Amino acid sequence: MTETPGVRYYDVRQVTGETTHIDIDKGVVESAGVSFFSKAVVRVLGPKGWGILETDRPEELSGKKFETLLASALRLAQLTGDSVSLADAPRTILAVPKVKEDCRDIDLEEKASLLGAIEKAADLPQISSRRANYLERIETVRFRDSSGCEYSFESCRSGFSVIAVASKNGDSQMAYEPERTIHGFNLRHKEEAGRKAAELALALLDAKAAKGGIMNAVLDPELAGVLAHEAVGHACEGDLVEEGNSVLKGRTGEQIGDSRLTIVDDPSLHEFGFEPVDAEGVAVGRTELIKNGRVNAFIHNRGTLAAVGHGVAGHARAMPGEPPLVRMSNTFVEAGDASDDEIFSECKNGIFLAGTRGGQVDTGRGVFQFNAEYGYLIENGEKTQMVRDVSLSGEILKTLHGVALCGKNREMHAGYCGKGGQSVPVSDGAPLVFLQNAVVGGSGVD
């Protein structure tokens, strides 16, 4: 390996690949195409902190040109004032799951036709607008560092989404159905997603606005997964803990939730956030963030593990051409032993919250607010009237104590998470979760 005086450590992460996109609006293909990319990041750890350079020229990653690149990165590192140490971490790469059908074997015209059928399935009466998109990304990742660690792997992620807007008497309601996978091509026989989006948008037209208040709530796997990701996962990210921007800093071992609650982040799961190895060449695996209601561990890169402790490395992730950040992957509430009937029976009277329309969390203050896609009133242990415009909010350190039951069947939902200007694929999940004394927001009145 190249040795440059003053360099304590360096690594190189190169990503090459291709991206395919298709956008269809009311039966018209608005855009479709394939783009190719090759990007690399070189990081040098100097006497104190990092020097980081990005390049799209593969020839700069070897020989004399690479030595010049290292020297330039070292000069940048010497300008930093922060002192960085790197924790030791295991170096192992997992096998990437085989794809069921290679995306590259299907031409762009066939992909557009299949996506068009999904979008057309949303064309029901009173649907005023419909749109579908498809995104596919194939990447080859190569990594090496000054310790002699080297790896390479190829991954393929693909996914589509369909949006339907229903309108009646000046009112409009939208529904959204996505599906994403790491197992190859996923557009075949998916027309049901278009119909489902349209039917939900139509149902929301007739739903009443929910009434807010403190009440019992049952969270569906998607919204409970968002709670795990946003309210807990981000607060357990080692860089936020190190910066003092997490309400969980200094609370390792503290009981912050019901003893039935365990929340996990696991990059090794074959879900949308799967990584065979992290962006620093570190082995990945299961990390229990909250264990039996107690703060158990944080997720880290090698630098934050050295600075903060209380957790494991293996959670550095990065977009092509970007430096790695501490990121979640597959974050979920562990399944419990309650049946669905038991959960609704224990809830008695309250509200069922389903899906997500986004929200916000302040990890430093420890407060959150998420919008559900829709809900149902629960009366005498049964789902009854559909409601809309409903949200869930609260304080992290109080809300988790209200988790009274967790269902038996965990479901995962794929998406993307943004942080530091980077967006990476993730999945969130949970079983049904019964939450007592939930703070539910709504604009409905008696």
C-alpha positions as CSV (number, residue, x, y, z in Angstrom):
1,M,0.0,0.0,0.0
2,T,1.1,3.6,-0.6
3,E,2.8,5.3,2.3
4,T,2.8,9.0,2.6
5,P,4.5,10.8,5.6
6,G,1.8,12.4,7.9
7,V,-0.9,10.0,6.8
8,R,-2.3,8.0,9.7
9,Y,-4.9,6.2,7.5
10,Y,-6.6,6.5,4.2
11,D,-9.3,4.8,2.3
12,V,-10.8,4.9,-1.2
13,R,-14.4,4.1,-2.1
14,Q,-15.3,3.9,-5.8
15,V,-18.8,3.4,-7.1
16,T,-19.7,2.9,-10.8
17,G,-23.0,2.0,-12.1
18,E,-26.1,3.0,-14.0
19,T,-29.5,4.5,-13.2
20,T,-32.8,4.0,-15.1
21,H,-35.8,6.2,-14.5
22,I,-39.3,6.3,-16.0
23,D,-42.0,8.9,-15.2
24,I,-45.6,8.5,-16.5
25,D,-48.4,11.1,-15.9
26,K,-52.0,10.3,-17.0
27,G,-50.8,7.7,-19.5
28,V,-48.1,9.8,-21.0
29,V,-44.4,8.9,-20.6
30,E,-42.9,12.3,-19.5
31,S,-39.4,11.1,-19.3
32,A,-37.4,7.8,-19.5
33,G,-33.7,7.2,-19.7
34,V,-30.5,5.6,-18.5
35,S,-27.5,7.4,-17.1
36,F,-24.1,6.1,-16.2
37,F,-21.8,7.3,-13.4
38,S,-18.4,6.7,-11.8
39,K,-17.5,8.5,-8.6
40,A,-14.8,8.0,-5.9
41,V,-14.1,9.5,-2.5
42,V,-10.6,9.5,-1.1
43,R,-10.3,10.2,2.7
44,V,-7.0,10.9,4.4
45,L,-6.6,11.0,8.2
46,G,-3.8,13.4,8.9
47,P,-2.3,14.4,12.2
48,K,-5.7,15.5,13.6
49,G,-8.7,15.2,11.2
50,W,-9.9,14.3,7.8
51,G,-9.0,15.6,4.4
52,I,-11.5,14.4,1.8
53,L,-11.4,14.6,-2.0
54,E,-13.9,13.5,-4.6
55,T,-13.1,12.4,-8.2
56,D,-14.8,11.0,-11.2
57,R,-11.5,10.1,-12.9
58,P,-10.6,6.4,-12.3
59,E,-7.1,7.0,-13.6
60,E,-6.4,9.1,-10.5
61,L,-6.9,6.1,-8.2
62,S,-3.6,4.4,-8.9
63,G,0.1,5.1,-9.5
64,K,1.7,8.5,-9.3
65,K,-1.6,10.3,-9.7
66,F,-3.0,8.6,-6.7
67,E,0.0,9.6,-4.6
68,T,-0.6,13.2,-5.8
69,L,-4.3,12.9,-4.7
70,L,-3.2,11.6,-1.3
71,A,-0.9,14.5,-0.8
72,S,-3.6,17.0,-1.7
73,A,-6.0,15.3,0.7
74,L,-3.3,15.4,3.4
75,R,-2.9,19.2,2.9
76,L,-6.7,19.6,3.5
77,A,-6.5,17.3,6.6
78,Q,-3.8,19.5,8.1
79,L,-6.2,22.4,8.1
80,T,-8.6,20.7,10.4
81,G,-8.7,21.4,14.1
82,D,-10.7,18.4,15.3
83,S,-8.8,15.4,16.7
84,V,-10.1,12.1,15.2
85,S,-9.4,8.6,16.4
86,L,-10.6,5.4,14.8
87,A,-11.8,2.4,16.8
88,D,-10.8,-1.1,15.7
89,A,-13.7,-3.0,14.0
90,P,-14.1,-6.4,12.4
91,R,-13.7,-6.6,8.6
92,T,-16.1,-9.1,6.9
93,I,-18.2,-8.9,3.8
94,L,-21.6,-10.7,3.4
95,A,-22.9,-12.3,0.3
96,V,-25.3,-10.1,-1.8
97,P,-28.6,-11.9,-2.4
98,K,-29.1,-13.2,-5.9
99,V,-31.6,-11.3,-8.0
100,K,-34.8,-13.1,-9.2
101,E,-34.7,-11.3,-12.5
102,D,-31.8,-9.1,-13.7
103,C,-33.1,-5.5,-14.4
104,R,-30.6,-5.3,-17.3
105,D,-32.3,-8.1,-19.2
106,I,-35.5,-6.0,-19.7
107,D,-35.4,-3.2,-22.2
108,L,-36.6,0.3,-21.5
109,E,-39.7,0.0,-23.7
110,E,-41.0,-3.1,-21.8
111,K,-40.3,-1.4,-18.4
112,A,-42.3,1.7,-19.5
113,S,-45.2,-0.6,-20.7
114,L,-45.4,-2.5,-17.4
115,L,-45.2,0.8,-15.4
116,G,-47.9,2.2,-17.7
117,A,-50.2,-0.7,-16.8
118,I,-49.8,0.0,-13.1
119,E,-50.6,3.7,-13.6
120,K,-53.6,2.9,-15.8
121,A,-55.0,0.7,-13.1
122,A,-55.5,3.8,-11.0
123,D,-57.8,5.3,-13.6
124,L,-61.1,4.9,-11.7
125,P,-64.1,7.3,-11.7
126,Q,-63.4,10.5,-9.8
127,I,-59.6,10.0,-10.0
128,S,-58.5,13.4,-11.3
129,S,-54.8,12.8,-11.4
130,R,-52.5,9.8,-11.5
131,R,-48.8,9.4,-11.8
132,A,-46.2,6.6,-11.6
133,N,-42.5,6.4,-11.6
134,Y,-39.8,3.7,-11.7
135,L,-36.2,4.0,-10.5
136,E,-33.5,1.4,-10.8
137,R,-30.0,1.6,-9.7
138,I,-27.1,-0.9,-10.3
139,E,-23.9,-0.2,-8.5
140,T,-20.4,-1.8,-8.3
141,V,-18.6,-0.8,-5.2
142,R,-14.8,-1.1,-4.7
143,F,-13.1,-0.2,-1.4
144,R,-9.5,-0.3,-0.2
145,D,-7.7,1.2,2.7
146,S,-4.2,1.7,4.0
147,S,-4.5,-1.3,6.4
148,G,-4.9,-3.7,3.5
149,C,-8.6,-4.1,3.6
150,E,-10.2,-4.6,0.2
151,Y,-13.6,-5.6,-1.0
152,S,-15.9,-5.2,-4.0
153,F,-19.6,-6.1,-4.6
154,E,-22.5,-5.4,-7.0
155,S,-26.0,-4.4,-5.9
156,C,-29.2,-3.8,-7.7
157,R,-32.2,-1.8,-6.2
158,S,-35.4,-1.1,-8.1
159,G,-38.7,0.2,-7.2
160,F,-41.9,2.0,-8.3
161,S,-44.6,4.2,-6.9
162,V,-48.0,5.2,-8.0
163,I,-50.0,8.3,-6.9
164,A,-53.7,8.8,-7.3
165,V,-55.7,12.0,-6.6
166,A,-59.4,11.8,-6.1
167,S,-61.6,14.9,-6.4
168,K,-65.2,15.7,-5.5
169,N,-67.1,18.9,-4.8
170,G,-63.9,20.9,-4.6
171,D,-62.2,18.4,-2.2
172,S,-59.1,16.4,-3.3
173,Q,-57.4,13.5,-1.5
174,M,-54.2,11.7,-2.5
175,A,-53.0,8.2,-1.9
176,Y,-49.6,6.7,-2.6
177,E,-48.5,3.1,-3.1
178,P,-44.7,2.3,-3.4
179,E,-42.8,-1.0,-3.7
180,R,-39.0,-1.3,-3.7
181,T,-36.7,-4.3,-3.6
182,I,-33.1,-5.5,-3.6
183,H,-34.0,-8.7,-5.4
184,G,-34.1,-7.4,-9.0
185,F,-36.8,-6.4,-11.4
186,N,-40.2,-5.7,-9.7
187,L,-42.7,-4.3,-12.2
188,R,-44.4,-7.5,-13.3
189,H,-48.0,-8.2,-12.2
190,K,-48.3,-5.1,-10.0
191,E,-51.4,-3.5,-11.3
192,E,-53.1,-4.0,-7.9
193,A,-50.8,-1.2,-6.5
194,G,-52.5,1.3,-8.9
195,R,-56.0,0.1,-8.0
196,K,-55.2,0.2,-4.3
197,A,-53.9,3.8,-4.5
198,A,-57.1,4.9,-6.4
199,E,-59.4,3.1,-4.0
200,L,-57.8,4.6,-0.9
201,A,-57.9,8.1,-2.4
202,L,-61.6,7.7,-3.1
203,A,-62.2,6.4,0.4
204,L,-60.5,9.4,1.9
205,L,-62.9,11.7,0.1
206,D,-65.7,10.3,2.3
207,A,-63.7,10.1,5.5
208,K,-64.2,12.6,8.2
209,A,-61.4,14.6,9.8
210,A,-60.2,13.0,13.0
211,K,-60.7,14.6,16.4
212,G,-57.5,15.1,18.4
213,G,-56.8,14.3,22.0
214,I,-55.0,11.9,24.3
215,M,-56.3,8.4,23.6
216,N,-55.4,4.8,23.1
217,A,-54.0,4.1,19.6
218,V,-53.0,1.1,17.5
219,L,-50.2,1.8,15.1
220,D,-50.0,-0.2,11.9
221,P,-46.5,-1.7,10.9
222,E,-45.7,1.2,8.6
223,L,-46.4,4.1,11.1
224,A,-44.9,2.1,14.0
225,G,-41.8,1.6,11.8
226,V,-41.6,5.3,11.2
227,L,-41.7,5.9,14.9
228,A,-38.8,3.5,15.4
229,H,-36.8,5.1,12.7
230,E,-37.5,8.8,13.3
231,A,-38.0,9.0,17.1
232,V,-35.4,6.4,18.2
233,G,-33.1,5.5,15.3
234,H,-31.9,9.1,14.6
235,A,-31.5,9.8,18.3
236,C,-29.2,6.7,18.5
237,E,-26.8,7.9,15.7
238,G,-23.4,8.2,17.1
239,D,-22.5,11.5,15.4
240,L,-25.6,13.2,16.8
241,V,-24.8,11.7,20.3
242,E,-21.2,13.0,20.0
243,E,-22.5,16.5,19.0
244,G,-24.9,16.6,22.0
245,N,-27.8,16.7,19.6
246,S,-29.6,13.6,21.0
247,V,-31.9,13.4,24.0
248,L,-30.5,9.9,24.6
249,K,-26.9,11.0,25.2
250,G,-25.8,9.8,28.6
251,R,-28.8,7.5,29.1
252,T,-27.3,4.1,28.3
253,G,-29.0,1.6,30.5
254,E,-31.9,3.9,31.4
255,Q,-35.5,2.6,31.1
256,I,-37.2,4.9,28.6
257,G,-39.9,2.5,27.4
258,D,-42.0,-0.4,28.3
259,S,-40.1,-3.7,29.0
260,R,-41.9,-5.2,26.0
261,L,-40.3,-2.8,23.6
262,T,-37.1,-3.7,21.6
263,I,-36.0,-1.6,18.6
264,V,-33.2,-2.9,16.3
265,D,-31.1,-1.6,13.4
266,D,-29.7,-4.4,11.2
267,P,-27.9,-3.7,7.9
268,S,-27.4,-7.5,7.3
269,L,-31.2,-8.1,6.8
270,H,-32.1,-8.7,3.1
271,E,-34.4,-5.7,3.1
272,F,-34.1,-2.4,1.1
273,G,-31.5,-1.0,3.5
274,F,-29.2,-4.1,3.2
275,E,-25.5,-3.5,3.0
276,P,-23.0,-6.4,2.8
277,V,-20.3,-4.3,4.4
278,D,-20.3,-0.7,5.5
279,A,-18.7,2.3,3.7
280,E,-15.6,2.0,5.9
281,G,-15.0,-1.7,5.2
282,V,-16.5,-2.7,8.6
283,A,-18.6,-5.8,9.1
284,V,-22.3,-5.2,9.6
285,G,-24.8,-6.8,11.9
286,R,-27.7,-6.5,14.3
287,T,-27.7,-3.7,16.9
288,E,-30.3,-3.5,19.6
289,L,-30.8,0.2,20.1
290,I,-33.6,-0.2,22.7
291,K,-33.6,-3.6,24.6
292,N,-36.6,-4.4,26.8
293,G,-37.3,-0.7,27.1
294,R,-33.7,0.4,28.0
295,V,-31.3,2.4,26.0
296,N,-28.9,-0.3,24.9
297,A,-26.5,0.8,22.1
298,F,-25.8,3.5,19.6
299,I,-24.9,3.0,15.9
300,H,-21.5,4.2,14.8
301,N,-18.8,4.7,12.3
302,R,-15.2,4.0,13.5
303,G,-14.7,7.6,14.6
304,T,-17.9,8.1,16.6
305,L,-17.4,4.7,18.3
306,A,-13.9,5.8,19.5
307,A,-15.4,9.1,20.7
308,V,-18.7,7.9,22.2
309,G,-18.6,4.1,22.8
310,H,-21.7,2.2,23.9
311,G,-22.4,0.5,20.6
312,V,-20.8,-0.9,17.4
313,A,-19.3,0.4,14.2
314,G,-20.6,-0.9,10.9
315,H,-23.1,1.8,10.3
316,A,-21.3,4.1,7.9
317,R,-23.1,4.7,4.7
318,A,-22.6,7.0,1.7
319,M,-24.0,8.0,-1.7
320,P,-21.6,7.5,-4.6
321,G,-19.1,10.3,-4.5
322,E,-19.9,11.3,-1.0
323,P,-18.1,10.8,2.3
324,P,-19.7,8.2,4.7
325,L,-22.0,9.3,7.5
326,V,-23.5,7.4,10.5
327,R,-26.8,6.1,9.0
328,M,-29.6,3.6,9.8
329,S,-30.4,0.7,7.4
330,N,-33.2,-1.6,8.4
331,T,-34.8,-0.3,11.6
332,F,-37.7,-2.0,13.3
333,V,-39.7,-2.8,16.4
334,E,-39.1,-6.4,17.4
335,A,-42.3,-8.6,17.2
336,G,-44.0,-9.6,20.4
337,D,-46.5,-12.3,21.2
338,A,-49.9,-10.5,21.0
339,S,-52.5,-11.4,18.4
340,D,-54.2,-8.7,16.4
341,D,-57.5,-9.5,18.1
342,E,-55.9,-9.1,21.5
343,I,-54.4,-5.8,20.6
344,F,-57.7,-4.3,19.4
345,S,-59.6,-5.8,22.3
346,E,-57.1,-4.3,24.8
347,C,-57.4,-0.9,23.1
348,K,-61.2,-1.0,23.6
349,N,-61.9,2.6,22.4
350,G,-59.4,4.8,20.5
351,I,-58.0,5.1,17.1
352,F,-56.1,3.0,14.5
353,L,-53.4,4.9,12.6
354,A,-52.1,3.6,9.3
355,G,-49.5,4.7,6.7
356,T,-47.4,7.8,6.7
357,R,-47.3,11.2,5.1
358,G,-44.1,12.3,6.6
359,G,-43.3,14.3,9.7
360,Q,-40.5,15.7,11.8
361,V,-38.4,15.0,14.8
362,D,-36.1,17.1,17.0
363,T,-33.6,14.6,18.4
364,G,-32.0,17.2,20.7
365,R,-35.3,18.2,22.3
366,G,-36.7,14.7,22.0
367,V,-40.0,15.6,20.4
368,F,-41.6,14.2,17.2
369,Q,-44.7,14.7,15.1
370,F,-45.8,12.3,12.3
371,N,-48.8,12.4,9.9
372,A,-50.6,9.2,9.3
373,E,-52.1,8.5,5.8
374,Y,-55.4,7.6,7.3
375,G,-57.1,6.0,10.4
376,Y,-60.1,4.3,11.8
377,L,-61.9,4.8,15.0
378,I,-61.8,1.8,17.4
379,E,-65.0,1.3,19.3
380,N,-65.5,-1.7,21.6
381,G,-62.4,-3.3,20.2
382,E,-63.5,-3.1,16.6
383,K,-62.4,-0.8,13.7
384,T,-65.4,1.3,12.6
385,Q,-65.4,4.7,10.9
386,M,-62.6,5.8,8.6
387,V,-60.9,9.2,9.4
388,R,-58.3,11.4,7.8
389,D,-56.0,14.3,8.6
390,V,-54.7,12.6,11.7
391,S,-51.2,12.7,13.3
392,L,-49.2,11.3,16.2
393,S,-46.9,13.5,18.3
394,G,-45.1,13.3,21.6
395,E,-41.9,13.2,23.6
396,I,-39.5,10.3,23.0
397,L,-38.8,9.7,26.7
398,K,-42.5,9.6,27.6
399,T,-44.2,8.1,24.6
400,L,-42.3,4.8,24.6
401,H,-43.6,4.0,28.1
402,G,-47.0,3.8,26.5
403,V,-46.2,0.7,24.4
404,A,-48.4,-1.9,25.9
405,L,-48.5,-4.7,23.3
406,C,-46.6,-5.7,20.2
407,G,-48.1,-8.0,17.6
408,K,-46.6,-11.3,16.3
409,N,-46.1,-10.3,12.6
410,R,-43.5,-7.8,11.7
411,E,-43.7,-6.1,8.3
412,M,-41.1,-3.9,6.6
413,H,-41.6,-0.9,4.4
414,A,-38.9,0.4,2.0
415,G,-38.0,4.1,1.5
416,Y,-35.2,6.6,1.5
417,C,-33.7,8.6,4.4
418,G,-32.0,12.0,4.0
419,K,-29.2,13.3,6.2
420,G,-26.3,15.7,5.5
421,G,-27.4,16.2,1.9
422,Q,-27.3,12.5,1.2
423,S,-30.2,10.1,0.6
424,V,-29.8,6.4,1.2
425,P,-32.2,3.4,0.9
426,V,-33.6,2.2,4.2
427,S,-36.5,0.1,5.4
428,D,-38.6,0.5,8.6
429,G,-40.9,-2.0,10.2
430,A,-42.9,-3.2,13.1
431,P,-45.8,-5.4,14.1
432,L,-49.0,-3.9,15.2
433,V,-48.2,-1.8,18.2
434,F,-50.7,-0.8,21.0
435,L,-49.8,2.6,22.4
436,Q,-51.6,3.9,25.5
437,N,-52.2,7.6,26.1
438,A,-51.1,8.6,22.7
439,V,-51.1,12.3,21.7
440,V,-53.3,12.3,18.5
441,G,-53.8,15.4,16.4
442,G,-56.8,16.1,14.2
443,S,-59.0,19.0,13.0
444,G,-62.3,17.3,13.4
445,V,-65.0,18.7,15.7
446,D,-68.1,17.2,17.4
